[in-house]
Amino acid sequence: MAAGRPTFAPTAKNKIMLLFLYGQDTYRARQKLKEIIEQYKNSASGENLDLGSIKKIYKSGLSLTCLDGENLKFEDFRDITQQASMFDEKKLLILSNVFANQDFKEKFLKNHKDFLKLKDIILFYEENEILTKDRFFNFLKTKAKTQNFQPLGGEKLKSWIRQELSKLKTEIDPGAIDKLINFVGNNLWQMSNEIKKLASFKKDKKINVKDIELLVKPKIETAIFKTIDAISQKNKKQALLLIHQHLEKGDNPLYLLSMINFQFRNLLIIKDLMERQRPYYSILKMTHLHPFVVKKSCQQANKFTLQELKKIYQKIFRVDLDIKTGRIKPETALDLLLTEI
């Protein structure tokens, strides 16, 4: 699909419209979902829509339906599509996170011609990672109007921040926008909250670097991922540099250690599941971690052997014990840990 802001509003000429929203940037994907629902609302009826819990609220009660695709039975979905609308409305059926549902995907593909005869709109909304070799993915890429939301970076991210601030009638200095990105990264969920906080604080004044340093707390988790990347590449100098940047800013060394411990624990669990040849979706369900964390952890786990991760985890445990028993200062313990692993 071409870049820009595609419109997904239904047209009278089409019998069926398949829509497909996916990608790592779940914030913009969610905003697009909201936009589509608003378009549908304006064309279907004038009632208000509660986005917090999408329910059947239009005229017949069947026009708008949101379904949990991960646990959806194909037979139930087919029954819904076959129910006639009392008001001859186009139904909008939203299926979220259906890619983990292998049974549904196989049956949908087998019966897809039946759905292409319908007059309704079926929207597939996916927040989890998708394998490009997935047959269902390739079917949607061919048959559906598709938009892939990849994380913003560089000038695109800066432009997005400016646009969001403009909506709030607030401006920002170039140096401040760089500092904001350095602190928050490209997580638009957090960035959106920080932008609202900054705009409220400054009101009609321009945001500067000091405002960022005063109001925005750096995202430590991002530094931990970078630190572990450096460790996996045997770049101890870089790992120490990243940790000391946070120590110099006043971040608690015990918290930093707890984050390192948490991530290596994740790596150990995920590496074990990978060696047992568990698929990505199974790892996602078993660990209950955010898809981004699982994806990043799988990449990092490939750079270690299971035995290496066990040894590192044991060292972290010993360092933590030495700190708690007063044998070593937390800052020194972090240095020794990163040097040894």
C-alpha positions in Angstrom: 0.0 0.0 0.0 1.2 3.5 -0.8 2.4 5.7 2.0 0.1 8.3 3.4 -3.3 8.1 5.1 -5.4 5.6 3.2 -9.2 5.8 3.6 -11.0 2.5 4.4 -14.5 3.8 4.2 -16.9 1.3 2.6 -18.2 1.9 -0.9 -21.5 0.8 -2.4 -19.7 -0.9 -5.4 -17.9 -3.5 -3.2 -19.7 -6.6 -2.0 -17.0 -7.3 0.6 -14.2 -5.3 2.1 -11.4 -7.0 3.9 -9.2 -4.7 5.9 -5.9 -5.7 7.6 -4.0 -3.6 10.1 -0.8 -4.8 11.7 2.8 -3.9 12.7 5.0 -3.2 15.7 3.7 0.4 16.1 0.5 -0.6 18.0 -0.2 3.1 18.9 -0.7 4.2 15.3 -2.4 1.0 14.4 -4.9 1.5 17.2 -5.4 5.1 16.1 -6.2 3.9 12.5 -8.6 1.4 14.0 -10.4 4.2 15.8 -10.5 6.2 12.6 -12.1 3.4 10.7 -14.7 2.9 13.3 -15.5 6.6 13.3 -15.9 6.5 9.5 -18.2 3.5 9.8 -20.1 5.2 12.6 -20.7 8.3 10.5 -22.0 6.2 7.6 -24.0 3.7 9.7 -25.6 5.8 12.3 -25.2 8.9 14.6 -24.9 7.1 17.9 -21.8 7.5 20.1 -19.2 4.8 20.1 -17.5 3.6 23.3 -14.0 2.7 22.1 -13.1 1.3 25.5 -15.3 -1.7 25.0 -16.5 -2.1 21.4 -19.9 -3.6 21.5 -22.9 -4.1 19.2 -24.6 -0.7 19.4 -25.8 0.3 16.0 -29.5 0.1 15.1 -29.9 -3.6 14.7 -27.4 -4.5 17.4 -25.4 -6.5 14.9 -23.8 -3.9 12.7 -20.6 -3.5 14.7 -19.0 -6.5 16.4 -15.6 -6.9 18.0 -14.3 -10.5 18.4 -11.3 -12.0 20.2 -9.7 -13.7 17.3 -7.2 -15.6 19.4 -10.0 -17.7 21.0 -12.6 -17.4 18.3 -14.2 -20.6 16.9 -14.6 -20.5 13.1 -18.1 -21.9 13.4 -19.2 -19.0 15.6 -17.7 -16.5 13.3 -19.5 -18.0 10.3 -22.8 -17.9 12.1 -22.3 -14.2 12.8 -21.6 -13.5 9.2 -24.7 -15.4 8.1 -27.0 -13.4 10.4 -29.1 -11.0 8.3 -29.3 -7.3 9.4 -32.8 -6.1 10.1 -31.9 -2.7 8.7 -30.0 -3.9 5.6 -26.7 -2.4 7.0 -23.2 -3.3 6.2 -21.8 -5.0 9.2 -18.3 -4.2 10.5 -16.7 -7.3 12.1 -13.4 -6.6 13.9 -11.2 -9.7 14.6 -8.3 -8.9 16.9 -5.1 -11.1 17.1 -6.3 -14.0 15.0 -2.9 -15.2 13.9 -2.4 -17.3 17.0 -5.6 -19.2 16.1 -4.3 -21.9 13.7 -7.6 -23.7 13.4 -9.5 -20.5 12.5 -7.0 -19.5 9.9 -7.1 -22.9 8.2 -10.9 -23.0 8.1 -11.2 -19.4 6.9 -8.8 -20.1 4.0 -10.7 -23.2 3.1 -14.0 -21.3 3.0 -12.7 -17.9 2.0 -14.8 -17.8 -1.2 -18.0 -17.9 0.9 -16.9 -14.7 2.7 -16.0 -12.9 -0.5 -19.6 -13.1 -1.5 -20.8 -11.1 1.6 -21.6 -7.4 1.5 -20.0 -6.8 4.9 -16.7 -5.4 6.2 -14.2 -7.7 7.9 -11.3 -6.1 9.7 -8.3 -8.1 10.9 -6.4 -6.2 13.6 -3.1 -7.8 14.7 -0.8 -6.6 17.5 1.4 -9.7 17.7 4.3 -10.5 15.4 3.4 -12.2 12.1 5.6 -14.7 10.2 5.8 -13.6 6.6 5.6 -17.2 5.4 2.2 -17.5 7.1 -0.4 -18.5 4.4 -3.1 -16.5 6.1 -0.8 -13.4 6.0 -0.2 -13.8 2.3 -3.9 -14.2 1.7 -4.7 -11.0 3.4 -1.8 -9.2 1.7 -3.4 -10.2 -1.6 -7.1 -9.8 -0.9 -7.3 -7.1 1.8 -6.7 -3.4 2.0 -3.6 -3.5 4.1 -1.6 -1.1 6.3 1.6 -2.0 8.0 2.6 0.2 10.9 6.3 0.1 11.4 8.0 2.1 14.2 8.8 5.6 13.3 12.4 6.9 13.4 14.5 9.9 12.3 12.7 12.8 10.7 9.4 10.8 10.5 9.4 10.5 14.3 10.3 14.2 14.8 7.5 15.2 12.4 5.0 13.0 14.3 6.0 14.7 17.6 5.6 18.1 16.1 2.2 17.3 14.7 1.0 15.9 18.0 2.2 19.0 19.8 0.6 21.2 17.1 -2.8 19.7 17.9 -2.2 20.9 21.5 -1.1 24.3 20.3 2.4 23.8 21.6 5.9 24.1 19.9 9.2 22.5 20.8 12.9 23.5 20.3 14.9 21.3 18.0 17.3 20.4 20.8 14.4 19.5 23.1 12.9 17.2 20.5 16.2 15.3 20.2 16.4 15.0 24.0 12.8 13.8 24.2 13.5 11.1 21.6 16.7 10.1 23.5 14.7 9.8 26.7 11.6 8.0 25.4 12.6 6.3 22.1 10.0 5.5 19.5 7.4 4.0 21.9 4.4 6.2 20.9 2.2 5.1 23.8 4.7 6.6 26.2 5.6 9.5 23.9 1.9 10.5 23.6 1.6 10.6 27.4 4.9 12.7 27.7 3.7 15.1 25.0 0.4 15.7 26.8 2.3 16.3 30.1 4.7 18.7 28.5 2.0 20.6 26.6 0.0 20.9 29.8 3.0 22.2 31.7 4.1 24.8 29.1 0.6 25.7 27.9 1.2 28.3 25.1 5.0 28.4 25.6 7.7 26.6 23.6 9.2 23.4 25.2 12.9 23.5 25.8 15.6 21.0 26.9 15.3 21.9 30.6 11.6 21.0 30.4 12.4 17.6 29.1 15.0 17.0 31.8 12.6 18.2 34.5 9.5 16.3 33.4 10.5 13.2 31.4 12.2 10.2 33.0 14.5 8.2 30.7 13.3 4.8 29.7 15.7 2.5 31.5 14.4 -0.7 29.9 15.7 0.6 26.5 19.2 1.0 28.0 19.1 -2.5 29.5 18.3 -4.0 26.0 21.3 -2.0 24.6 23.5 -3.1 27.5 22.7 -6.8 27.0 23.3 -6.4 23.2 26.7 -5.0 24.1 27.4 -8.0 26.4 26.3 -10.5 23.7 28.8 -8.8 21.3 31.6 -9.0 23.9 31.7 -5.2 24.0 32.1 -4.8 27.8 33.3 -1.2 27.4 30.0 -0.2 25.8 28.0 -2.1 28.4 29.8 -0.3 31.2 29.3 3.1 29.4 25.6 2.6 29.1 25.1 1.6 32.7 27.3 4.5 34.0 25.2 7.0 32.0 22.2 6.0 34.2 24.2 6.0 37.4 25.4 9.5 36.6 21.8 10.6 36.2 21.0 9.3 39.7 19.3 6.0 38.7 19.3 3.5 41.6 22.0 0.8 41.0 19.8 -1.8 42.7 17.0 -1.1 40.2 19.5 -1.3 37.3 20.6 -4.7 38.6 17.0 -5.9 39.0 16.4 -5.0 35.4 19.5 -6.9 34.2 18.4 -9.8 36.4 14.8 -9.7 34.9 16.0 -9.6 31.3 18.6 -12.5 31.8 15.9 -14.5 33.5 13.7 -13.9 30.4 16.5 -14.9 28.1 17.1 -18.1 30.1 13.4 -19.1 29.9 13.1 -18.2 26.2 16.3 -19.9 25.2 15.1 -23.1 26.9 11.8 -22.9 25.0 13.6 -22.2 21.8 15.8 -25.3 22.3 12.7 -27.3 22.8 11.5 -26.0 19.4 8.6 -24.1 20.8 7.1 -21.7 18.1 7.0 -17.9 18.6 3.3 -17.8 19.5 3.7 -20.6 22.1 6.6 -18.6 23.7 4.4 -15.5 23.7 1.6 -17.3 25.6 3.9 -19.2 28.0 5.9 -16.2 29.1 3.1 -13.7 29.2 5.6 -11.0 28.0 4.9 -8.1 25.7 5.4 -9.1 22.0 8.2 -6.5 21.6 10.1 -8.0 24.6 9.7 -11.6 23.3 10.9 -10.6 19.8 13.9 -8.7 21.2 14.7 -11.5 23.7 14.6 -14.2 21.0 17.1 -12.2 19.0 19.4 -11.8 22.0 19.0 -15.4 23.1 20.4 -16.6 19.8 23.7 -14.9 20.7 24.1 -17.1 23.9 24.2 -20.8 24.6 21.9 -22.1 27.2 24.9 -22.9 29.4 26.2 -19.4 29.1 22.9 -17.9 30.2 22.8 -20.3 33.2 26.2 -19.2 34.3 25.4 -15.5 33.9 22.2 -15.9 35.8 24.1 -17.6 38.6 26.6 -14.7 38.7 23.8 -12.1 38.9 22.3 -14.1 41.9 25.7 -14.1 43.7 26.2 -10.4 43.1 22.7 -9.6 44.4 23.5 -11.7 47.5 26.8 -9.9 48.1 25.0 -6.5 47.9 22.3 -7.5 50.3 24.7 -8.9 52.8 26.9 -5.7 52.6 29.9 -7.4 51.2 30.1 -5.0 48.2 28.7 -1.6 47.2 26.0 -1.7 44.5 27.9 0.5 42.0 31.1 -1.7 42.3 29.0 -4.8 42.0 27.6 -3.7 38.7 31.0 -3.0 37.3 32.3 -6.4 38.4 29.3 -8.2 37.0 29.6 -6.5 33.6 33.3 -7.1 33.5 33.0 -10.8 34.4 30.2 -11.7 32.0 
